[in-house]
Amino acid sequence: MIRNAILFILLVVMSVGFWIQAKGIYGDKPDDFLDAQEELEELNEQLITAQILSKKLDRVYTLFERNLALSKRDSLAEDASLPFLNTLTQMLENLDIQLLSLEPKPRSEQGEYIEAPYQITIQCTFERFGKLVAELEKSPRLIDIEEFSLRNPVERIRRARTAEDLNTPTIEMQITTITLVKNAARRM
């Protein structure tokens, strides 16, 4: 019985000693670690920005500049962004593509980014359509071509007098601009 009591007292003393040692060694270090980790993430963001600017990676900087909204109310995140529409119509004019309709759709918020869809109907040759897709890909705006469909109805084929008439179908496109939201990106 005395042996069990001594063993129990020894176990209690060792447990208390271990707890005091752990509290003394570790203390508030887990909280300090989490705070330091958040500070490190912020400093890493600043470092990446400084590296981009120092290496003069203009395209990457332009990509962030043209696609990063400061908030969900920023003009860049509007349903029908006027600068984007101007750029798109200028692109179509430069490629000599006939714009039949352009309809902005309501934007949708996807957490850390906003999607602004557009329904576009154009008429052009296949070669010019390929050039348009390449221009959209090179654009400083983040643009996703959701879908496209070619309409070349039978009546049009019957009325065609030359091969060029057959080579200019009506194309319907659904494209979406993607805008990153800075406030949402900070929460990650």
TAWODA-V36122 format. One record per pair of residues at least 4 apart in sequence whose C-alpha atoms are under 6 Angstrom apart, sorted by the first residue. I is the first residue (numbers start at 1). GAP is how many residues later the second one is. D is the distance in whole Angstrom. If there is no record, write none. Layout:
<<I:GAP:D> <I:GAP:D>>
This chain:
<<4:4:6> <6:4:6> <13:4:6> <14:4:6> <20:4:6> <21:4:6> <22:4:6> <23:4:5> <29:4:6> <36:4:6> <40:4:6> <50:4:6> <51:4:6> <52:5:5> <58:4:6> <59:4:6> <62:4:6> <63:77:5> <64:4:5> <66:75:6> <67:74:6> <67:112:5> <67:113:6> <68:111:6> <68:112:5> <68:113:6> <69:5:6> <69:111:6> <69:112:5> <70:111:6> <70:112:5> <71:110:6> <79:27:6> <79:28:5> <79:37:6> <80:24:6> <92:5:5> <97:27:5> <98:24:6> <98:25:5> <99:23:5> <100:21:5> <100:22:5> <101:19:6> <101:20:5> <102:17:6> <102:18:5> <103:15:6> <103:16:5> <104:14:4> <105:12:5> <105:13:6> <107:8:6> <107:9:4> <108:6:6> <108:7:5> <109:5:5> <110:4:6> <112:69:6> <112:72:5> <112:73:6> <113:66:5> <113:67:4> <113:68:5> <114:64:6> <114:65:5> <115:62:6> <115:63:5> <116:60:5> <116:61:5> <117:58:6> <117:59:4> <118:56:6> <118:57:5> <119:54:6> <119:55:5> <120:52:6> <120:53:5> <121:50:6> <121:51:4> <122:48:6> <122:49:5> <123:46:6> <123:47:4> <123:48:6> <124:44:5> <125:42:5> <125:43:4> <142:35:6> <142:36:5> <143:33:6> <143:34:5> <144:31:6> <144:32:5> <145:30:4> <146:28:5> <146:29:5> <147:26:6> <147:27:5> <148:24:5> <148:25:4> <149:22:6> <149:23:5> <150:20:6> <150:21:5> <151:18:6> <151:19:5> <152:17:5> <160:5:5>>
